[in-house]
Amino acid sequence: MAAEALQSSTPVVLARGLGRRFGDFTAVGDLRLQVDAGEVFGLLGANGAGKTTTIRMLCGLLPPTAGEISIDGVDVVRHPRRARSRLGYVAQHFALYAELGVRENLQLQAGLYGLGRGAARERIDWALAHLGLAGLAATPAGTLPLGYRRRLDLAAALLHRPRILFLDEPTSGVDPLARQEFWELIYQLAGSGIAILITTHYMDEAVYCDRLALMHAGGVIAGGSPEQLLARPLPTPLLEVRGEHCAACARWLEHWPEVVEIVPHAGYLRLRLRPGTAPDELGRRLRAEAARRGQTVTGVAPAEADLEDVFVALLEATGEEE
């Protein structure tokens, strides 16, 4: 099932029937997506789902074996250089020069983009100020913390005023605070009218996107806003169990045939149950068994689904598990 696209007369990114094969292996197949100005669009999936292959095709770095792509109205396959002049790309791994300072890296990138001296100075000063790098202008890039290296990557991608920004796993390995700060920068850029396409395998980040395409095995298995995806009915009921002896309860619950999965958290458990299981009845049995064992359970209640629950349910519907 392809992700449903929002209607727009001038999409910044439009891909139809997009595919990439490597010999007999299909990395991406029959993909359709659209990203509009000012929109944050997320490609969500586990490692190996086809996200990076997709983003490399959209950027003109990898030719597709099927389908068509346009960036700001420019055919990427026929005119890759023109298309790339309209986009910014932040790769999954740091791609600048570790031995050069922050400003030196940006000066080099500005030259590669063909910016004149005055335009380069203006854009570099803007990038340093808006991405919190002004105080680090002379610092060698290789000595920056990972979160600031990602900011530098982002600054370099923005120098030529792109219409669309592609971000491939930009917060992978970054600490939670730096991740949150990076997302605040993304929102600011989207608010200025730049289209954003971001790949991530962090389910908790996906809710920050305006729309999502959930990818698995090179295809899109569902799409829509986070609210639309979370509203999908799940075949597997969810229970939340709270108490003082959650770890002890988990040891015997894992043998109950109705319990498909136990996800431990601090002070509570989330249980995913087999389709057709009555949560209320199982909850009563659970309380009784805990009491018999002398283990305290303070609450058993239905749990709200998150995007990971939706993703797992969709994978199981295809006959596969993540």
N, C-alpha and C positions, 0 to 999 in steps of 0.2 A: 504494500500500500504506500503510495507516495504522499509526502507531506502536502497538505492543502496550502496553497499560497494565497496571501492577501492580494486583492485586486488593486492594481496601480497602473496608470497609463505610462509611467516611465520608471520601471524597476531598475535599480542600480545593478543588480545581479539577476540573471535569468539563465537557468540551465534546463534543458529538455533532453530526456533520454540519454543522460550522460553515463558513460561506461568506460571501464578500463580493464583490459585483460593483460595478463603476463603469461604468455603461452596458453596452457589449458586452464589457468587459474583466473577466475573473475574476482578482481579486487573490489570493483564497484560496478553495479549493474542497474541500468534503466532508472537513473536518479533524476528527479525533477525538483527544483527549488527556486524560490524567488526571494530576494531581499530588497527592501525599499529604503529610501533615504531616511535616516534617523532611527532605523530599526536595529535592535540587537537580536540577531538570529543565532541560535545555538545548534551545533551538531553534537549530539550526546551519544556516547557509546563506549564500550570497553575498548581497551587497546586491541588493535587488529580488526576493528569494525569497518575500517575504510575511511575514517575521517581525514587522516593526513593525505591519503591519495586523492580524495575529493578536493581538498583545499589546494593541493598542488596543481590539479587540473584547472581549477577556477582561476588560479593566478597565472596560468600560461607556462608553468614550469614543467609540466608533464602533459604531453599530448593525449587526448582521449582517444580511445579506439571506437567510440560510438557517441552520437549525440552532438549537441551544440551548446555553446556558452556565449553570452554577451555580458560585457562590463560597461555600464554607462552607455549602452547602445553600440559598443564596438565588438565585433566578432573576434573572440579570443583566439580561435583556431586560425583564422585567415590573417589577423593583424595582431599578433601577440605583443609586439613592442608598443603599439598604440594603446592597447588595453592595459599593459603594465604601467603606463604613465598615469593611469587613472586610479591605481590601487596602491595600497601599502600592505606589506606582508611582514609579520613577525613570526619567525620560524620557531619550531619547538625547542631548539637549542640555541644558545647564544652564538650569534653569527658575526659579531664585530671583532675588532682587534684588541686583544687583552692588553698589549703593551702600550697602546695609545691612550691618551687621556680622553675624558668624556667629550670635551669640546673638539679635540682633534678628530675623534671618530665621526662626530657630526659634520665637521668641515669636509672630511673625505667623502661622506655620503652625499652631502650637498653637491659636491663636484660631480659625482657619478650621476646625480639627477639632472645635471646641466644648469644648476642655479647660478646666476651671476653673483658677483661679490656682494653687492648691496642686498639682494634678495636672500642670499645665504646667511648673511649676518643677521638680518631681521628674523628669519625663520629659526635660526639656532638660538638666538636670544629668547624668542617666544617659547621654544621647546624646553629650554633650561628652566625658565620661570614657571611654566605651566605643569611641568612634570616633576617638580621638586628636585632639580638637579643643579641649580645655580651655584650652590655651595660646594659642588663636587666637580666643577668644570675641569680642573687640572688633575683630578684623580685618575690614575690608570684604571681602565675599565675592568681589567682582570682582578683588581683588588676590591671591587664593589661587592656588597652583599647581593645575593641572588635577586631579591626583590628590586634592587636598584639597577641591576643589569637588565631586568625585564623592562624597567622604565626607559633605560637607554635604548633598547631595541625599539620600543614604542616611539620614542622621540625621533629616531632615524627614519622610521616608516612614515612619519607625519610631515617631514620637511617639505615635500612637494605638493602639499594640500590634496591628498587623495580623496576621491569620492567614496571609496569603500576600503575598509580596513579588515584584513584577514589575520586572525590571531589563532595560532595553532598551539593548543595546550599552554597558554601563556602563564598560568599560575602553577604548573606542575612543579612540585618540590618546594614551593614558596610557603613560608609560614602563614598561619591564619590571618594575622593582622595585615601583612603585606598583601595577601589575597584580597582582603576587604578594601584596602586602599586602591589596589589596581582596578577593582570593579567600580569604584567611585570615579576613577579617571575614564573608564569606558562609558559610564553614564554621561559624563560631561561632554565627551566627544559625540555621542549619539544625539545629545541635546543640541549640538551645533549643526546637526544635519548630516553627519557622516554615517553611512551604513556600516554596521559591524557584523561580521560573521566570525564566530568563535567556536572552536572545538574544545571539548572538555570531557573527561570521564568522571568528574566530580558531580555527583547527583545533587549535592546541596547548592552548587553554583547554578545549576540549570534553572532554578526558579527566578534568577535575576534576568533571564532572557524574555523578550517579548513573545517570541515563538521558538519552537524546538522541532527538530527532526531527530527521532530516535533511530540510530543506525545499528545494524547487526549483520555480519557476514556480507558486507558490501551493499546492503540495501536499506531503505528507510521502512521501518515496520510500523511507525505511527508518527503523526505530526500534529501540531497545534500549539496553542498557548499552554503554559504550565497549568492554568486553571482548567482548561479543557481536558488535558491529559489526566489530571487528578480526579476529575469528575467521572472518569470511566469506571463502570462497575467491575469489581474484581471477583473472580470465581473463588478465590481463597480468602475466607474470613481472617481477620486479624484481632488478636487479643493483646492487651497490655496487663502485665502482672507486676504488682508492686508489693514489696515486703522486705523484711530484715534478712531473709534467708534465700534470696533469689538464686545464688550460685548453687545452693543445695537442691532447690526445686528443679533447676535446669537438669541436674544429673538424672533424675527419674522421669522428668517430662520428655527427655529425648527418646525414651523407649515407648511412648504412647503413639499408637499408629495414626491418630488424628493430627499429630503435630508434625508438620512438614519441615519447619525451620524454627530455630530459636536464636534470636539476636539479643545478646546481653548488653545492657547499658548500666550506668551507675544507679543503683537503687531500683531497677526494674528490668523486666524482660519483655520483648515483643515476640509473640508467637504467630507464625503463619500456619493456618490450619488447612486440612484437606477440603476440597470442594464438597459441599453438602453437610459439613459439620455444623451442628447447632452451637454457637458460641456460649449461650447462656447455660445450656446443659453441661458443656465441658467446663465452664467456669465453676459451676457448683461441685462437680467431681474434683476439680483441682483444689478447691478450698477444703473439701473433706479429706482428701489425701494429705494435704499439707498439715492439717490439724492432727491427723492420725500419726504423722511423723514428728509432731512437736515443732513444726516450722511455721513461722509467722508470715501470713499473707494479709496485707492491709487493703488490697484492692485488686479487683479483676474487672476489666471493662473493655469494650470494643476499642480498637485503636484506629486512628485515621491513617489512611494510606499516604505514603510519600512517593516521590518519583521512582525510587528504586523498586518499591513494591509494584508499581505499574510496569516498569521495565521487565522485571522478572516474570510477571504474569504474561506479558506479551511474548517473551522468549519461550515460555512453557507452551503457549498457544501454537507456536511454530514447531513444537516438538523438540526444542533445544533448551538447554540451560546455560546461563552465563558462565 
